[in-house]
Amino acid sequence: MLLSREIVTTILLAVASPVVAIWPIPTSITTGNTSLLINQNIAITYNGAPVVYTYGYEPDDVQDSAQIVEGGVSRALSAIFQTGLVPWKLHPKNSLDSFEPDLYSGPKWVTSLTIKQTSQDTTTTFRPKAGEVDESYNLTLSTAGAATLTAVSSTGVLRGLETFVQLFYEHTDGNAWYTPYAPVSIQDKPKYGHRGVLMDVARNWYDVKHIYRTIDAISWNKMNRLHLHATDSQSWPLEIPSMPEVATKGAYRSDLTYGADDLEALQKYAVARGVELIVEIDMPGHIGSLSWSHPELIVAYDAFPYFWWCAEPPCGAFKLNSSDVDNFLDKLFDDLLPRVAPYSAYFHMGGDELNANDSRLDPGVGTNASDVLQPLLQKFVSANLARAAAHNLSAFVWEEIPLTWNVTLNNDTVVQTWLGDSSIKTLVDQGIKVIDSNYNYWYLDCGRGQWLNFANGEAYSTYYPFNDWCDPAKNWRLVYSHDPANNLTDEEAKLVLGGEVALWSETADGTNLDTLLWPRGSAAGEVLWSGNKDPLTGQNRSQLDVSPRLNEWRERMLRRGVTAAPVQMVWCTQADNSTECSAPAGPGY
């Protein structure tokens, strides 16, 4: 077994066995076979000052680097000592004792963790645009028990601490923790600057505890964005203090809302973990819930049959030629954006799936002709971009704004694609910065059947067996196969900032959030951090190499409180040979 000899490897060989099961895989890693124990009295310093391990520590000031690092240390040590992993599922049956160190033969100890940050953080560190903060780190652990973590920024320190956690296991003795891998040397940095999760909290309600838990899991996976799709035609749960009626009337229930205090707390919680929370108010479509509080602004709300007016019920869009809409948006943005700007460099303005037919019902427009609507939409988007810029925010929009409606954007706007492989190529050829959520790979709600109901009769038989629009389900293997920069030149790829997996919530809420999102989101997380290519062949990494690490990573997430779905049955994770659970070659399988 590889356990019996020193492993000296690069990224290519590090995944040949679950021996070094770091997720996402580091850029470069070498390990050995010396076992070291670790306890809670480990001496930790940050730039020479001692760091005390305080269980549950949260920073008071999320722009204080020392507090950010102290919080990261607290979470890392808690993950080792409070929720440590006994890896019995990951080794042949009844063989774990050969993997674990003997606790009674004078074991060596990890005695220190020296954290060095080589540059000072700036305000940009805590609200960066994609790529503006250096997340790289170097981590070493000697056979003498001295660990050193070096990073340029406190964010890099947080990423390195998450890797440090994965070096350790809980002993079956129950009162000891160890690594079998010393000496360790890791150099690591992300491929993409934007590595995110889209969470839709408008179609179904999520208690804030589920959002907090998702932020935690995002940070463990070395992802760095939570895109909160906060409003839609179905509901408006986000409170706007200057206009309380918007959420009180627009939410599913008047108390199922996120207050200003909730939003601020979530943003701070995210920043403390190196995660940026990006709020989306989708418009000018997907805005029908405003009809409950401001019907004078909206056309086609709950229009029937819905498919003439929108992609799913209830419909509803802003009037595109209305001074009342402008006045409302001035007030909305003046309330919301100053509360977003301290914690994020971005605001997402939506823009997907606007149905031109809606404007036929608008007395100020009265037509669905694109030559009439395009200049109105250009004016609408330009005004919103100016509103964001006034608060030092860059905008996100969905791809339909430039590609369907030919709206001109400013140079700072980022376009989120979702409609297929060609969208990114088209946009980067126009010099536009993009992030990718290609539904063919990264829509995690797909393949689970229709949420619409069908009466007996022609509709029933036509839609049987009631598959959803974006079948099939995107299993982790399909998720892992996609890289947003596939088929682009190096120059074109510079405009690809990264990507997001999307979990739309027609049939999701807090009860199944974790199993839908993880570990499939983890697969995208590795693609966005490390890439999915074998560095020697340039082809996608073998699933035989990836799945042992993903299996272990899923077990670690379970221990830390995220109910990630299983990757494989335990028989596969305990198999002596990873090929035992590989598919037969050839046709007919």
C-alpha positions as CSV (number, residue, x, y, z in Angstrom):
1,M,0.0,0.0,0.0
2,L,1.0,3.6,-0.5
3,L,0.9,4.0,3.3
4,S,4.0,2.0,3.6
5,R,6.3,4.3,1.7
6,E,6.9,8.0,1.3
7,I,4.8,9.7,-1.3
8,V,6.5,12.4,-3.3
9,T,4.1,13.7,-5.8
10,T,2.7,16.7,-7.7
11,I,-0.9,17.5,-8.5
12,L,-0.8,14.7,-11.1
13,L,0.0,11.9,-8.6
14,A,-1.6,13.3,-5.5
15,V,-4.9,11.8,-6.4
16,A,-3.7,8.3,-7.3
17,S,-5.0,7.1,-3.9
18,P,-7.1,8.4,-1.1
19,V,-4.0,8.7,0.9
20,V,-3.8,12.5,0.4
21,A,-7.5,13.3,0.1
22,I,-7.4,17.1,0.0
23,W,-10.4,18.8,-1.6
24,P,-10.1,20.8,-3.7
25,I,-6.8,19.3,-4.9
26,P,-3.9,21.7,-4.3
27,T,-1.7,23.0,-7.1
28,S,1.3,21.1,-5.7
29,I,1.6,18.7,-2.8
30,T,4.2,16.3,-1.4
31,T,3.7,14.1,1.7
32,G,5.4,11.5,3.7
33,N,4.4,8.6,6.0
34,T,5.3,9.8,9.5
35,S,2.3,9.9,11.9
36,L,1.9,12.9,14.3
37,L,-0.6,13.5,17.0
38,I,-2.2,16.9,17.6
39,N,-4.0,18.3,20.6
40,Q,-5.8,21.4,21.6
41,N,-2.7,22.9,23.3
42,I,-0.9,23.4,20.0
43,A,1.0,26.7,20.0
44,I,-0.3,29.0,17.3
45,T,1.0,32.4,16.3
46,Y,-0.1,34.9,13.7
47,N,2.7,37.3,12.5
48,G,4.4,36.6,15.8
49,A,1.5,37.2,18.1
50,P,-0.1,34.2,20.0
51,V,-3.6,33.1,18.8
52,V,-5.8,31.6,21.5
53,Y,-8.2,28.8,20.4
54,T,-11.6,30.0,21.5
55,Y,-14.4,27.6,20.5
56,G,-17.1,29.4,18.5
57,Y,-15.2,32.7,18.1
58,E,-16.7,35.2,15.7
59,P,-15.0,38.5,14.8
60,D,-16.5,41.7,16.0
61,D,-14.8,43.6,13.2
62,V,-14.8,41.8,9.8
63,Q,-12.1,44.1,8.5
64,D,-9.7,43.3,11.2
65,S,-7.2,40.8,9.9
66,A,-6.2,39.4,13.3
67,Q,-9.8,38.8,14.2
68,I,-10.5,37.2,10.8
69,V,-7.5,34.8,11.3
70,E,-8.5,34.1,14.9
71,G,-12.0,33.1,13.7
72,G,-10.4,30.8,11.0
73,V,-8.2,29.1,13.6
74,S,-11.2,28.6,15.9
75,R,-13.2,26.9,13.1
76,A,-10.2,24.8,12.0
77,L,-9.4,23.4,15.4
78,S,-13.1,22.8,16.1
79,A,-13.3,20.9,12.9
80,I,-10.3,18.7,14.0
81,F,-11.3,18.2,17.7
82,Q,-15.0,18.6,17.8
83,T,-16.1,17.1,14.5
84,G,-13.1,15.0,13.5
85,L,-13.4,12.2,11.0
86,V,-12.8,8.5,11.8
87,P,-12.2,7.2,8.2
88,W,-13.5,3.7,8.6
89,K,-15.6,3.9,5.4
90,L,-12.5,4.8,3.4
91,H,-10.3,1.8,4.0
92,P,-10.7,-1.9,3.5
93,K,-13.1,-3.6,6.0
94,N,-11.6,-4.1,9.4
95,S,-8.2,-2.6,8.4
96,L,-8.3,0.8,10.0
97,D,-6.0,-0.2,12.8
98,S,-3.2,-0.5,10.3
99,F,-3.8,3.1,9.2
100,E,-4.0,4.6,12.7
101,P,-0.9,5.3,14.7
102,D,-0.1,3.3,17.9
103,L,-0.9,5.7,20.8
104,Y,1.3,3.8,23.2
105,S,4.6,3.7,21.5
106,G,5.9,7.2,22.1
107,P,4.2,9.1,19.3
108,K,5.4,12.4,18.0
109,W,3.3,15.6,18.2
110,V,2.4,18.6,16.1
111,T,3.7,21.2,18.5
112,S,3.2,24.5,16.6
113,L,1.4,26.3,13.8
114,T,3.1,29.5,12.7
115,I,0.9,31.7,10.5
116,K,2.6,34.4,8.5
117,Q,0.8,36.9,6.4
118,T,3.2,38.6,4.0
119,S,1.1,41.7,3.0
120,Q,-1.3,43.9,4.8
121,D,-5.0,43.5,4.0
122,T,-6.9,46.4,2.5
123,T,-10.6,47.2,2.4
124,T,-10.6,45.5,-1.0
125,T,-9.6,42.3,0.7
126,F,-13.0,42.1,2.4
127,R,-15.1,43.2,-0.6
128,P,-13.1,42.2,-3.7
129,K,-14.0,42.0,-7.3
130,A,-13.1,38.6,-8.8
131,G,-9.3,38.2,-8.7
132,E,-8.6,41.3,-6.6
133,V,-7.6,39.4,-3.5
134,D,-4.7,36.9,-3.5
135,E,-6.0,33.6,-2.1
136,S,-2.8,31.6,-2.5
137,Y,-1.1,30.0,0.5
138,N,1.9,27.6,1.3
139,L,1.5,25.1,4.0
140,T,4.3,22.9,5.4
141,L,4.4,20.4,8.3
142,S,7.7,18.9,9.4
143,T,8.3,15.4,10.9
144,A,9.3,17.3,14.0
145,G,5.8,18.7,14.3
146,A,6.3,22.3,13.2
147,A,3.6,23.6,10.8
148,T,3.9,26.8,8.9
149,L,1.2,28.5,6.9
150,T,2.2,31.5,4.8
151,A,-0.2,33.6,2.7
152,V,-0.4,37.0,1.2
153,S,-3.8,37.9,2.6
154,S,-6.0,36.8,5.5
155,T,-8.2,35.2,2.9
156,G,-5.3,33.0,1.9
157,V,-4.8,32.1,5.5
158,L,-8.4,31.0,5.7
159,R,-8.0,28.8,2.6
160,G,-4.8,27.2,4.1
161,L,-6.5,26.5,7.4
162,E,-9.2,24.6,5.6
163,T,-6.5,22.4,4.0
164,F,-4.8,22.0,7.4
165,V,-8.0,20.5,8.8
166,Q,-8.0,17.8,6.1
167,L,-4.6,16.5,7.1
168,F,-6.1,15.1,10.4
169,Y,-8.3,12.3,11.5
170,E,-9.9,11.3,14.8
171,H,-8.5,8.1,16.3
172,T,-10.9,5.3,17.0
173,D,-9.7,5.6,20.6
174,G,-12.0,8.6,20.6
175,N,-9.6,10.9,22.5
176,A,-6.7,11.4,20.0
177,W,-6.3,13.1,16.6
178,Y,-3.5,12.4,14.1
179,T,-2.1,12.9,10.6
180,P,-0.3,10.1,8.9
181,Y,1.2,12.3,6.2
182,A,4.2,14.2,7.6
183,P,6.3,15.8,6.2
184,V,3.8,17.8,4.1
185,S,4.5,20.6,1.6
186,I,1.7,22.3,-0.2
187,Q,1.6,25.3,-2.6
188,D,-1.8,26.3,-3.7
189,K,-3.8,29.0,-5.4
190,P,-7.2,29.2,-7.3
191,K,-7.7,29.0,-11.0
192,Y,-10.7,31.4,-11.0
193,G,-11.5,34.4,-8.9
194,H,-15.2,33.8,-8.7
195,R,-16.3,30.4,-7.4
196,G,-19.9,30.5,-6.3
197,V,-23.3,29.1,-5.4
198,L,-26.6,30.6,-6.4
199,M,-29.3,30.1,-3.8
200,D,-32.9,31.0,-4.7
201,V,-34.8,32.1,-1.6
202,A,-37.8,33.5,-3.4
203,R,-39.6,30.5,-4.8
204,N,-39.4,28.6,-1.5
205,W,-38.7,30.1,1.9
206,Y,-35.4,29.3,3.7
207,D,-34.8,30.0,7.4
208,V,-31.6,32.0,7.8
209,K,-30.0,29.0,9.6
210,H,-29.9,27.2,6.2
211,I,-28.2,30.2,4.6
212,Y,-25.6,30.3,7.3
213,R,-24.9,26.6,6.9
214,T,-24.5,27.1,3.2
215,I,-22.0,29.9,3.7
216,D,-20.0,27.6,6.0
217,A,-19.9,24.8,3.3
218,I,-19.0,27.3,0.6
219,S,-15.9,28.3,2.7
220,W,-14.9,24.8,3.4
221,N,-14.9,24.1,-0.3
222,K,-12.7,27.1,-0.9
223,M,-15.5,28.8,-2.9
224,N,-16.0,32.5,-2.3
225,R,-19.4,33.7,-3.5
226,L,-22.9,33.2,-2.3
227,H,-25.3,34.6,-4.9
228,L,-28.6,35.2,-3.1
229,H,-31.5,35.3,-5.6
230,A,-33.5,37.3,-3.1
231,T,-36.7,38.2,-4.9
232,D,-38.9,36.9,-7.8
233,S,-42.5,36.9,-9.0
234,Q,-43.4,34.3,-6.4
235,S,-42.3,36.2,-3.4
236,W,-40.3,39.2,-2.1
237,P,-38.9,38.2,1.3
238,L,-36.2,40.9,1.5
239,E,-37.2,43.8,3.8
240,I,-36.7,47.3,2.6
241,P,-36.9,49.5,5.7
242,S,-37.9,52.6,3.8
243,M,-40.7,50.7,2.1
244,P,-41.9,48.0,4.6
245,E,-45.0,47.2,2.6
246,V,-42.8,45.6,-0.2
247,A,-41.9,42.6,2.0
248,T,-44.9,42.6,4.3
249,K,-47.2,42.2,1.3
250,G,-44.9,40.5,-1.1
251,A,-43.6,37.7,1.1
252,Y,-45.4,34.4,1.3
253,R,-46.3,35.3,4.9
254,S,-45.7,38.7,6.5
255,D,-43.2,37.2,9.0
256,L,-41.3,35.1,6.5
257,T,-38.8,37.9,5.6
258,Y,-35.2,38.8,5.9
259,G,-34.8,42.0,7.9
260,A,-32.0,44.5,7.5
261,D,-30.4,43.0,10.6
262,D,-30.5,39.5,9.0
263,L,-28.9,40.8,5.8
264,E,-26.1,42.6,7.7
265,A,-25.4,39.6,9.9
266,L,-25.3,37.2,6.9
267,Q,-22.9,39.5,5.1
268,K,-20.6,39.8,8.0
269,Y,-20.7,36.1,8.6
270,A,-19.7,35.5,5.0
271,V,-16.9,38.1,5.0
272,A,-15.4,36.4,8.1
273,R,-15.1,33.2,6.1
274,G,-13.7,34.7,2.9
275,V,-17.1,34.6,1.2
276,E,-18.8,37.5,-0.6
277,L,-22.6,37.6,-0.5
278,I,-24.0,39.0,-3.7
279,V,-27.7,40.1,-3.6
280,E,-29.9,39.8,-6.7
281,I,-33.1,41.8,-7.3
282,D,-34.2,40.3,-10.5
283,M,-35.7,42.8,-13.0
284,P,-37.4,43.9,-15.2
285,G,-39.0,40.5,-15.4
286,H,-39.4,38.1,-12.5
287,I,-40.7,41.0,-10.4
288,G,-44.4,40.2,-10.2
289,S,-44.4,40.0,-6.4
290,L,-44.3,43.8,-6.3
291,S,-47.8,43.8,-7.6
292,W,-49.0,43.1,-4.0
293,S,-47.6,46.3,-2.7
294,H,-47.2,48.5,-5.9
295,P,-49.6,47.3,-8.6
296,E,-49.1,50.5,-10.5
297,L,-45.5,49.5,-11.4
298,I,-46.3,46.0,-12.8
299,V,-47.8,44.5,-15.9
300,A,-49.0,40.9,-16.5
301,Y,-49.0,39.8,-12.9
302,D,-50.5,36.3,-12.7
303,A,-51.6,36.6,-16.3
304,F,-53.3,33.5,-17.7
305,P,-52.3,31.4,-19.5
306,Y,-48.9,32.1,-18.0
307,F,-46.8,30.7,-20.8
308,W,-47.9,33.6,-23.1
309,W,-46.4,36.0,-20.6
310,C,-43.5,34.4,-18.7
311,A,-41.5,31.2,-18.2
312,E,-43.4,30.1,-15.0
313,P,-46.3,31.5,-13.0
314,P,-47.0,34.0,-11.7
315,C,-45.8,36.4,-14.3
316,G,-45.1,40.1,-13.8
317,A,-42.7,42.7,-15.2
318,F,-41.9,46.3,-14.7
319,K,-43.5,48.8,-16.9
320,L,-40.6,49.9,-19.2
321,N,-41.8,53.4,-19.9
322,S,-42.9,54.6,-16.5
323,S,-41.5,57.5,-14.3
324,D,-43.2,55.7,-11.3
325,V,-40.8,52.8,-11.9
326,D,-37.8,55.1,-12.0
327,N,-38.9,56.8,-8.7
328,F,-39.4,53.4,-7.0
329,L,-36.0,52.2,-8.1
330,D,-34.3,55.4,-6.9
331,K,-35.8,54.8,-3.5
332,L,-35.1,51.0,-3.5
333,F,-31.5,51.4,-4.5
334,D,-30.9,54.3,-2.1
335,D,-32.1,52.1,0.7
336,L,-30.5,48.7,-0.2
337,L,-27.2,49.5,-1.9
338,P,-25.6,51.5,1.0
339,R,-26.3,48.3,3.1
340,V,-24.7,46.1,0.4
341,A,-21.6,48.2,-0.5
342,P,-19.6,47.7,2.8
343,Y,-19.5,44.0,2.2
344,S,-19.6,43.4,-1.5
345,A,-18.2,44.9,-4.7
346,Y,-21.2,43.6,-6.7
347,F,-24.9,43.9,-7.0
348,H,-26.9,41.6,-9.3
349,M,-29.6,43.3,-11.3
350,G,-31.1,40.2,-13.0
351,G,-32.4,40.6,-16.5
352,D,-33.3,37.0,-17.5
353,E,-36.3,35.7,-19.3
354,L,-38.1,39.1,-20.0
355,N,-41.1,38.3,-22.2
356,A,-41.8,40.9,-24.7
357,N,-45.5,40.1,-24.7
358,D,-45.8,41.7,-21.2
359,S,-45.3,45.2,-22.7
360,R,-48.4,44.6,-24.9
361,L,-50.4,45.1,-21.7
362,D,-48.4,48.2,-20.7
363,P,-50.5,51.3,-21.5
364,G,-47.2,53.2,-21.8
365,V,-45.9,50.9,-24.5
366,G,-48.6,48.7,-26.0
367,T,-46.4,46.5,-28.2
368,N,-44.0,43.6,-28.1
369,A,-42.0,45.0,-31.0
370,S,-38.3,44.7,-30.2
371,D,-37.4,47.9,-32.0
372,V,-39.6,49.7,-29.5
373,L,-38.6,47.7,-26.4
374,Q,-34.8,47.7,-27.0
375,P,-34.2,51.4,-26.4
376,L,-36.6,51.4,-23.4
377,L,-34.6,48.4,-22.0
378,Q,-31.3,50.2,-22.7
379,K,-32.5,53.2,-20.8
380,F,-33.7,51.0,-17.9
381,V,-30.4,49.1,-17.6
382,S,-28.2,52.1,-18.0
383,A,-30.1,53.9,-15.2
384,N,-29.6,50.9,-12.9
385,L,-25.9,50.7,-13.8
386,A,-25.6,54.3,-12.8
387,R,-27.4,53.7,-9.6
388,A,-25.0,50.9,-8.7
389,A,-21.9,52.9,-9.7
390,A,-23.1,55.8,-7.4
391,H,-22.6,53.3,-4.5
392,N,-19.2,52.0,-5.8
393,L,-20.8,48.7,-6.9
394,S,-20.3,46.8,-10.1
395,A,-23.3,45.1,-11.6
396,F,-24.1,41.6,-12.7
397,V,-26.8,40.9,-15.3
398,W,-28.0,37.7,-16.9
399,E,-26.9,37.0,-20.4
400,E,-30.2,37.9,-22.1
401,I,-29.5,41.6,-21.5
402,P,-26.6,41.8,-24.0
403,L,-27.3,38.7,-26.1
404,T,-31.1,38.8,-26.6
405,W,-31.7,42.5,-26.2
406,N,-28.4,43.9,-27.5
407,V,-28.1,46.3,-24.5
408,T,-24.8,48.0,-24.3
409,L,-23.1,47.6,-20.9
410,N,-20.4,49.5,-19.2
411,N,-16.9,48.0,-19.0
412,D,-17.4,47.0,-15.3
413,T,-20.5,44.9,-15.8
414,V,-20.2,41.1,-15.4
415,V,-22.6,38.9,-17.4
416,Q,-23.8,35.6,-16.0
417,T,-24.4,33.0,-18.6
418,W,-26.7,30.0,-18.3
419,L,-28.2,29.1,-21.7
420,G,-25.4,26.9,-23.2
421,D,-21.9,26.5,-24.4
422,S,-21.9,29.2,-27.1
423,S,-22.9,32.1,-24.8
424,I,-19.5,32.5,-23.2
425,K,-17.7,32.5,-26.5
426,T,-20.0,35.1,-27.9
427,L,-19.6,37.4,-24.9
428,V,-15.9,37.2,-24.6
429,D,-15.5,37.9,-28.3
430,Q,-17.3,41.2,-27.5
431,G,-14.8,41.9,-24.6
432,I,-17.4,41.2,-21.9
433,K,-16.4,39.7,-18.5
434,V,-18.5,36.6,-17.7
435,I,-19.2,34.0,-15.1
436,D,-20.8,30.8,-16.1
437,S,-23.8,28.8,-14.8
438,N,-24.4,26.6,-17.9
439,Y,-27.6,24.8,-17.2
440,N,-26.4,21.7,-19.0
441,Y,-23.9,21.1,-16.3
442,W,-24.4,23.3,-13.2
443,Y,-28.1,23.6,-12.6
444,L,-28.5,21.4,-9.6
445,D,-32.3,21.5,-9.5
446,C,-32.5,19.7,-12.9
447,G,-33.6,16.1,-13.5
448,R,-36.0,15.7,-10.6
449,G,-39.3,15.9,-12.5
450,Q,-41.9,18.6,-13.1
451,W,-43.2,20.8,-10.4
452,L,-46.3,21.6,-12.6
453,N,-49.4,19.5,-12.3
454,F,-51.3,18.0,-15.3
455,A,-54.9,17.1,-15.6
456,N,-55.9,13.8,-17.1
457,G,-56.2,14.0,-20.8
458,E,-54.0,15.2,-23.6
459,A,-51.7,17.3,-21.4
460,Y,-51.2,14.3,-19.1
461,S,-50.2,12.0,-21.9
462,T,-48.1,14.6,-23.7
463,Y,-45.9,15.3,-20.7
464,Y,-45.7,11.8,-19.3
465,P,-43.4,10.8,-17.5
466,F,-43.3,14.4,-16.4
467,N,-39.6,15.2,-16.8
468,D,-38.5,18.8,-16.2
469,W,-37.2,21.1,-18.8
470,C,-33.6,20.6,-18.1
471,D,-33.3,16.9,-17.7
472,P,-31.2,14.9,-16.9
473,A,-30.0,15.3,-13.3
474,K,-26.5,16.7,-13.1
475,N,-24.6,14.2,-11.1
476,W,-21.2,15.1,-9.8
477,R,-19.4,13.5,-12.7
478,L,-21.3,15.7,-15.2
479,V,-20.7,18.7,-13.0
480,Y,-17.0,17.9,-12.8
481,S,-16.7,17.6,-16.6
482,H,-17.5,21.3,-17.3
483,D,-14.9,24.1,-17.2
484,P,-16.2,27.6,-18.1
485,A,-13.2,28.2,-20.3
486,N,-13.5,25.1,-22.4
487,N,-12.7,25.7,-26.0
488,L,-11.5,29.2,-25.4
489,T,-8.1,30.6,-26.3
490,D,-5.9,31.7,-23.4
491,E,-6.6,35.4,-24.2
492,E,-10.4,34.7,-24.3
493,A,-10.2,32.8,-21.1
494,K,-8.9,35.9,-19.3
495,L,-12.4,37.4,-19.4
496,V,-13.9,34.3,-17.7
497,L,-14.0,35.2,-14.0
498,G,-15.3,31.9,-12.9
499,G,-18.7,30.3,-12.3
500,E,-21.6,29.4,-10.1
501,V,-23.7,26.3,-9.5
502,A,-27.3,27.2,-9.3
503,L,-30.0,25.7,-7.1
504,W,-33.4,27.1,-8.1
505,S,-36.0,26.3,-5.5
506,E,-39.3,25.3,-7.2
507,T,-38.8,21.9,-5.4
508,A,-36.1,22.8,-2.9
509,D,-36.1,24.2,0.6
510,G,-34.2,23.7,3.9
511,T,-35.2,20.0,4.1
512,N,-33.3,19.0,1.0
513,L,-30.9,21.9,0.4
514,D,-27.8,20.1,1.5
515,T,-28.4,16.8,-0.4
516,L,-29.1,18.8,-3.6
517,L,-26.2,21.1,-3.3
518,W,-23.4,19.0,-1.8
519,P,-21.2,17.3,-2.9
520,R,-22.2,18.2,-6.4
521,G,-21.3,21.8,-5.6
522,S,-18.0,20.5,-4.3
523,A,-17.2,19.1,-7.8
524,A,-17.7,22.5,-9.3
525,G,-15.6,24.0,-6.5
526,E,-12.6,21.8,-7.4
527,V,-13.1,22.7,-11.1
528,L,-13.0,26.4,-10.2
529,W,-10.2,26.2,-7.7
530,S,-7.9,23.6,-9.4
531,G,-9.3,22.9,-12.8
532,N,-10.5,19.5,-13.9
533,K,-7.7,18.5,-16.2
534,D,-4.9,16.0,-15.7
535,P,-1.8,18.3,-16.1
536,L,0.1,15.6,-18.1
537,T,-2.6,14.6,-20.7
538,G,-4.7,17.8,-20.7
539,Q,-7.8,15.5,-20.4
540,N,-10.3,15.5,-17.6
541,R,-9.0,13.8,-14.5
542,S,-10.1,10.1,-14.2
543,Q,-13.1,9.7,-12.0
544,L,-11.2,6.8,-10.4
545,D,-8.8,9.4,-9.0
546,V,-11.3,12.0,-8.1
547,S,-14.0,9.8,-6.4
548,P,-11.9,8.6,-3.4
549,R,-11.1,12.2,-2.5
550,L,-14.7,13.3,-3.0
551,N,-16.0,10.4,-0.9
552,E,-13.7,11.4,2.0
553,W,-14.7,15.1,1.5
554,R,-18.3,14.2,1.8
555,E,-17.7,12.4,5.1
556,R,-15.9,15.5,6.4
557,M,-18.8,17.7,5.5
558,L,-21.2,15.3,7.2
559,R,-19.2,15.5,10.4
560,R,-19.3,19.3,10.3
561,G,-23.0,19.4,10.0
562,V,-23.9,19.5,6.3
563,T,-25.9,16.5,5.2
564,A,-24.2,16.0,1.8
565,A,-25.5,13.2,-0.4
566,P,-23.5,10.0,-0.7
567,V,-21.1,9.7,-3.6
568,Q,-21.0,5.9,-3.7
569,M,-22.0,2.9,-1.5
570,V,-19.5,2.0,1.3
571,W,-18.6,-1.2,-0.5
572,C,-16.9,1.0,-3.2
573,T,-15.1,3.2,-0.7
574,Q,-13.8,0.2,1.1
575,A,-12.7,-1.7,-2.0
576,D,-9.1,-2.7,-2.2
577,N,-9.0,-1.6,-5.8
578,S,-10.7,1.6,-7.1
579,T,-11.4,-0.1,-10.4
580,E,-13.9,-2.5,-8.7
581,C,-16.5,0.2,-9.0
582,S,-15.6,1.4,-12.5
583,A,-17.9,0.9,-15.5
584,P,-17.3,-1.9,-18.0
585,A,-15.7,-0.7,-21.2
586,G,-17.4,-0.9,-24.5
587,P,-21.0,-0.5,-25.9
588,G,-24.1,-1.8,-24.2
589,Y,-23.3,-0.8,-20.7
